[in-house]
Amino acid sequence: MKKKLNQLAVDEQAVIIQHHAEGAIRQRLMDLGLLPQTSIKLVRYAPLGDPIQVKVGRANVSLRRAEAETVWVELIDSGKETRQ
């Protein structure tokens, strides 16, 4: 299921599909490691809802909700990952 990054629930994991940001914001997101095909996890929302904290690789990154709204992700279905 495709969503915007700012629509994830706490502890949901996803893979970045694409950015719709332009210019300096797009470059900042990419510099922070938010690249296509990268796994990402929403850690928490600030008490007033802005900013949000995400985990990209081993780094924790804080983003404004407006920036997170420009990043499209696809949820990782944890239900499919069953061990036998």
ZAVO-220800 format. One record per residue (C-alpha): residue in three letters; chain; x, y, z. Coordinates in nm, 4 decimals, padded with zeros to 6 digits. Each point is the difference from the previous one (the first is absolute). Layout:
BEGIN
{resn = ala	chain = A	u = X	v = Y	w = Z}
...
This chain:
BEGIN
{resn = met	chain = A	u = 00.0000	v = 00.0000	w = 00.0000}
{resn = lys	chain = A	u = 00.1387	v = 00.3404	w = -00.1008}
{resn = lys	chain = A	u = -00.0091	v = 00.2894	w = 00.2457}
{resn = lys	chain = A	u = 00.1692	v = 00.3279	w = 00.0699}
{resn = leu	chain = A	u = 00.2713	v = -00.0200	w = 00.2636}
{resn = asn	chain = A	u = -00.1913	v = 00.2285	w = 00.2367}
{resn = gln	chain = A	u = -00.2971	v = -00.2426	w = -00.0072}
{resn = leu	chain = A	u = 00.1881	v = -00.2929	w = 00.1545}
{resn = ala	chain = A	u = -00.0901	v = -00.1168	w = 00.3481}
{resn = val	chain = A	u = 00.2634	v = -00.0299	w = 00.2710}
{resn = asp	chain = A	u = 00.2225	v = -00.3084	w = -00.0512}
{resn = glu	chain = A	u = -00.1234	v = -00.0582	w = -00.3574}
{resn = gln	chain = A	u = 00.2716	v = -00.0918	w = -00.2462}
{resn = ala	chain = A	u = 00.0040	v = 00.0885	w = -00.3666}
{resn = val	chain = A	u = 00.2206	v = 00.0358	w = -00.3063}
{resn = ile	chain = A	u = 00.0425	v = 00.3373	w = -00.1664}
{resn = ile	chain = A	u = -00.1432	v = 00.0024	w = -00.3521}
{resn = gln	chain = A	u = 00.0513	v = 00.3589	w = -00.1157}
{resn = his	chain = A	u = 00.0312	v = 00.3663	w = 00.0940}
{resn = his	chain = A	u = -00.2249	v = 00.2797	w = -00.1179}
{resn = ala	chain = A	u = 00.2131	v = 00.2706	w = 00.1605}
{resn = glu	chain = A	u = 00.2022	v = 00.2373	w = -00.2130}
{resn = gly	chain = A	u = 00.3137	v = 00.2032	w = 00.0344}
{resn = ala	chain = A	u = 00.1715	v = 00.0380	w = 00.3356}
{resn = ile	chain = A	u = -00.2561	v = -00.2080	w = 00.1907}
{resn = arg	chain = A	u = 00.0451	v = -00.2941	w = -00.2364}
{resn = gln	chain = A	u = 00.3773	v = 00.0266	w = 00.0342}
{resn = arg	chain = A	u = -00.0250	v = 00.0178	w = 00.3810}
{resn = leu	chain = A	u = -00.2164	v = -00.3114	w = 00.0146}
{resn = met	chain = A	u = 00.2414	v = -00.1902	w = -00.2195}
{resn = asp	chain = A	u = 00.2986	v = 00.1213	w = 00.2037}
{resn = leu	chain = A	u = -00.1717	v = -00.1336	w = 00.3126}
{resn = gly	chain = A	u = -00.0218	v = -00.3451	w = -00.1619}
{resn = leu	chain = A	u = -00.3610	v = 00.0037	w = -00.1181}
{resn = leu	chain = A	u = 00.0735	v = -00.1603	w = -00.3345}
{resn = pro	chain = A	u = -00.2287	v = -00.2159	w = -00.2156}
{resn = gln	chain = A	u = 00.0013	v = -00.3707	w = 00.0969}
{resn = thr	chain = A	u = 00.1158	v = 00.0848	w = 00.3552}
{resn = ser	chain = A	u = -00.1765	v = -00.1497	w = 00.3018}
{resn = ile	chain = A	u = -00.1426	v = 00.2468	w = 00.2492}
{resn = lys	chain = A	u = -00.1831	v = -00.0272	w = 00.3318}
{resn = leu	chain = A	u = -00.2093	v = 00.2632	w = 00.1731}
{resn = val	chain = A	u = 00.1291	v = 00.0300	w = 00.3564}
{resn = arg	chain = A	u = -00.2248	v = 00.2701	w = 00.1453}
{resn = tyr	chain = A	u = -00.1885	v = 00.3231	w = -00.0431}
{resn = ala	chain = A	u = 00.0871	v = 00.3048	w = 00.2099}
{resn = pro	chain = A	u = -00.2620	v = 00.0862	w = 00.2651}
{resn = leu	chain = A	u = -00.1600	v = 00.2621	w = -00.2236}
{resn = gly	chain = A	u = 00.0351	v = -00.2187	w = -00.3117}
{resn = asp	chain = A	u = 00.2921	v = 00.1815	w = -00.1624}
{resn = pro	chain = A	u = 00.2774	v = -00.1047	w = -00.0604}
{resn = ile	chain = A	u = 00.0074	v = -00.3764	w = -00.0418}
{resn = gln	chain = A	u = 00.2892	v = -00.2341	w = 00.0697}
{resn = val	chain = A	u = 00.0860	v = -00.2774	w = -00.2435}
{resn = lys	chain = A	u = 00.2689	v = -00.2641	w = -00.0020}
{resn = val	chain = A	u = 00.1901	v = -00.0348	w = -00.3262}
{resn = gly	chain = A	u = 00.2570	v = -00.2751	w = 00.0171}
{resn = arg	chain = A	u = 00.1730	v = 00.0538	w = 00.3348}
{resn = ala	chain = A	u = -00.0668	v = 00.3750	w = 00.0129}
{resn = asn	chain = A	u = -00.2896	v = 00.1823	w = 00.1638}
{resn = val	chain = A	u = -00.1204	v = 00.3000	w = -00.1984}
{resn = ser	chain = A	u = -00.2499	v = 00.2723	w = 00.0888}
{resn = leu	chain = A	u = -00.2130	v = 00.1414	w = -00.2803}
{resn = arg	chain = A	u = -00.2674	v = 00.2631	w = -00.0225}
{resn = arg	chain = A	u = -00.3397	v = -00.1451	w = -00.0869}
{resn = ala	chain = A	u = -00.0065	v = 00.2134	w = -00.3159}
{resn = glu	chain = A	u = 00.3268	v = -00.1600	w = -00.1148}
{resn = ala	chain = A	u = -00.1209	v = -00.3504	w = 00.0892}
{resn = glu	chain = A	u = -00.3149	v = 00.0624	w = -00.2047}
{resn = thr	chain = A	u = 00.2100	v = 00.0139	w = -00.3178}
{resn = val	chain = A	u = 00.1406	v = -00.3519	w = 00.0485}
{resn = trp	chain = A	u = -00.2060	v = -00.2971	w = -00.1247}
{resn = val	chain = A	u = 00.0596	v = -00.3373	w = 00.1617}
{resn = glu	chain = A	u = -00.1323	v = -00.3534	w = -00.0305}
{resn = leu	chain = A	u = -00.0733	v = -00.1886	w = 00.3194}
{resn = ile	chain = A	u = 00.1959	v = -00.3113	w = 00.0819}
{resn = asp	chain = A	u = -00.2514	v = -00.2693	w = 00.0862}
{resn = ser	chain = A	u = 00.1408	v = -00.1562	w = 00.3156}
{resn = gly	chain = A	u = -00.2673	v = -00.2708	w = -00.0149}
{resn = lys	chain = A	u = 00.1702	v = -00.1628	w = -00.2986}
{resn = glu	chain = A	u = 00.3255	v = -00.0434	w = 00.1891}
{resn = thr	chain = A	u = -00.0722	v = -00.3266	w = 00.1774}
{resn = arg	chain = A	u = 00.2703	v = -00.2432	w = 00.0977}
{resn = gln	chain = A	u = -00.0403	v = -00.3711	w = -00.0561}
